Amino acid sequence: MGPRGRAHEGLALTEADDEAARLLALGNALEDSGEFERAREHYLLASAAAPESPRPWLNLGNVLARMSSPGDALGAVDRAIALAPDFAPSHYNRGRLLAAGGDAAGAEAAFRAAIRLDPGFTDAKICLADLLEAGGRDDDAQSVLEEATAADPGHAGALHNLELLLMHRQRIDALEAAIRTALDHPRARTAALAAMGRLCTATGRLREADDWYTRALEADPASAETAAARLFNLLARDDVDPQRLFEAHREAGAAMEARTPARPLPERPPHARIRVGYLSPDFRMHSVALFIEPVLTAHDRTRFEVFCYYSSPSEDAITRQLKSLVEHWVDVADLDDEAAAARIRADEIDILVDLAGHTRQSRLPLLARRCARLQMTWLGYLHSTGFSAVDYRICDAHTDPPGLTERLHTERLLRMPHSQWCYRPLHQSAPAAAQETKEGRVVFGSFNQFFKVSGTSLALWQEILREVPDAVLRIVGVPPGRTTDALSRRFAKAGIAPERVEARPRVSVPDYFNGLADVDVALDTTPYNGATTTLDALWMGVPVVALRGDRSVARSGASILATLGMPELVAATAREYVRLNVELARDAARREALRAGLRQRLLASPLMDAAAFTRDLESHYTRLARRAAG
């Protein structure tokens, strides 16, 4: 959650100086068009024409910051404050500059000064909350955002940041109350409709989520973000068949492409090395980052020049690690689609690989503009994008058996020889011994994101518990509050005693891996399988049974287990899924043998051979790049 949008410029000149106003208007136009140096010159001329006005200095600070001159920018803003110390936007801009420079204490003081001078300055409250959250002061950040939304309930940005914070803190019921309040305010209503959809997705209320997304799109048909959220939600629904799912993607993709028609790429000679660009909002603590990191490490730099285009403002240790692995790192979070596409086209990328599909903060619409000769999608979204401008989807023969799913794609399928995943575990601790409860009960566990826990999944798990009456089930990642209560009622209605089902909220990474080690069998979800969670469970020595489903995302588990050489744990039917899990529960010796050997088996498999995986991927890139070059 970071400051969004351009720095505040809402100052009027203190003098009726037409010449200064003219120069500032020209400077604004030049800055908006990316001509920063000329804009700087006009702001300096304006400062000479109106020497007592702070506005030229404030605008000068804006453009200097965009020119990567933070020291000069801060000097210009300080000059504006000296001329008008009671003007809140100057302090706000100072806070943004100090926050960007890592001076959290100075930034906090500046934002609080802006709010003190203008108690209705919602943008300053948003930035202050962002700063507080980054410093681990979540309670203070929440208080600031709740105050902001109460004072300005129609401010969509304040609602958005409150949504992110409360979702992170798992304060789901409080978030739903805030969204419902915002629904009554016209300025925030459209954003609130989409936010309500996202909340329903996160809490597993997928049909209800679709209704909210539909209403949001009726209010704003051009919202690519809401259209993507609706498609993502459809992936997990067990009442949507593959054909309907594809048609929804194709229709949405065509609509997005119609709004941003592609432009032809200029002819150019081939580069000495193939230029590959990876586009993602997930170069951070995210499963996509964990899968792409081994590839970035193993890429052959003598044949490939690698670019990463990062579309999120968040940065963490994983972001910095990935930055160190590539020659070119480009932040595009603050660039609109036109500017981001222009940057990628200027880099003359041969192959642009989207890693997000229709997930949050994705920049998939950039591909509609045809940023590279070859455009692909991979990793973050196991389904067709619906975009005709995306040439290939990278997959494997297990998730997408030849002849089965081609008709459900606008892309051509580019199958990896083994698996589409290259796994590198986040956690290195050794597998624990078998972890039955003190009463000797077998412990089943679910660790996937809760939106994947469909009605079909729950019905299968209930049947497993009936057939193993002494077993217990732990479901990790259940949003606290009403969602947990509804889940408990659902199991009770199915005749499962409440003490046999434990719902736990989302946990930290160490606790997540400890939790995996503390179960005997990990339960996969359907139709949206786990991938990272399945691999993590296997890494910790915990067996997983996969139910081979009717769409690509429903065959992730089957792909992983087949690549691992364990097809005996892949079920073709729901009945077989139940039977295989029951057999594991009743065979302690088999579970112990699996726990002792699964990690070594994983280490020896193609799933963890980063060098071979990357060579296979590069072979695809080389062949297709040569073909595209003629």
TARA-V533313 format. One record per backbone hydrogen bond with DSSP energy under -1.0 kcal/mol. CO is the residue of the C=O (numbers start at 0). NH is the residue of the N-H. Records with the same first field share a line. If there is no record, write none. Layout:
# TARA-V533313
CO->NH / NH
This chain:
# TARA-V533313
8->10
14->16
16->20
17->21
18->22
19->23
20->24
21->25
22->26
23->27
24->28
25->29
26->30
27->31
28->32
29->34
30->33
33->35
34->38
35->39
36->40
37->41
38->42
39->43
40->44
41->45
42->46
43->47
44->48
45->49
49->52
53->57
54->58
55->59
56->60
57->61
58->62
59->63
60->64
61->65
62->66
63->68
64->67
68->72
69->73
70->74
71->75
72->76
73->77
74->78
75->79
76->80
77->81
78->82
79->83
83->86
87->91
88->92
89->93
90->94
91->95
92->96
93->97
94->98
95->99
96->100
97->102
98->101
101->103
102->106
103->107
104->108
105->109
106->110
107->111
108->112
109->113
110->114
111->115
112->116
113->117
117->120
119->121
120->124
121->125
122->126
123->127
124->128
125->129
126->130
127->131
128->132
129->133
130->134
131->136
132->135
135->137
136->140
137->141
138->142
139->143
140->144
141->145
142->146
143->147
144->148
145->149
146->150
147->151
151->154
154->158
155->159
156->160
157->161
158->162
159->163
160->164
161->165
162->166
163->167
164->168
165->170
169->171
170->174
171->175
172->176
173->177
174->178
175->179
176->180
177->181
178->182
180->183
181->184
184->187 / 188
187->191
188->192
189->193
190->194
191->195
192->196
193->197
194->198
195->199
196->200
197->201
198->202
199->204
200->203
203->205
204->208
205->209
206->210
207->211
208->212
209->213
210->214
211->215
212->216
213->217
214->218
215->219
219->222
221->223
222->226
223->227
224->228
225->229
226->230
227->231
228->232
229->233
230->234
233->236
240->244
241->245
242->246
243->247
244->248
245->249
246->250
247->251
248->252
249->253
250->254
251->255
252->256
253->257
254->258
273->304
274->349 / 350
275->306
276->352
277->308
278->354
279->310
281->283
283->285
285->289
286->290
287->291
288->292
291->295
292->296
293->297
294->298
299->302 / 303
302->273
304->275
305->327
306->277
307->329
308->279
309->331
315->319
316->320
317->321
318->322
319->323
321->324
327->307
329->309
331->334
335->339
336->340
337->341
338->342
339->343
340->344
341->345
342->346
344->347
349->373
350->276
351->375
352->278
353->377
358->361
362->365
363->366
365->368
366->369
368->262
373->351
374->390 / 391
375->353
376->393
377->379
380->382
390->411
391->376
392->413
394->415
395->399
400->403
404->407
405->408
411->392
413->394
436->439
440->436
441->471
442->519 / 520
443->473
444->522
445->475
448->451
449->452
451->453
453->457
454->458
455->459
456->460
457->461
458->462
459->463
460->464
461->465
462->466
463->467
467->470
471->443
472->501
473->445
474->503
480->484
481->485
482->486
483->487
484->488
485->489
486->490
487->491
488->492
489->493
490->495
491->494
496->499
497->500
499->472
501->474
503->476 / 477
507->511
508->512
509->513
510->514
511->515
512->516
515->518
520->444
526->528
530->534
531->535
532->536
533->537
534->538
535->539
536->541
537->540
542->521
545->570
550->553
551->554
552->528
553->548
554->558
555->559
556->560
557->561
558->562
559->563
560->565
561->564
565->568
566->569
568->545
570->547
572->576
573->577
574->578
575->579
576->580
577->581
578->582
579->583
580->584
581->585
586->590
587->591
588->592
589->593
590->594
591->595
592->596
593->597
596->600
597->601
598->602
599->603
601->604
604->607
605->608
606->422
607->609
608->612
609->613
610->614
611->615
612->616
613->617
614->618
615->619
616->620
617->621
618->622
619->623
620->624
621->625
622->626
623->627
624->628
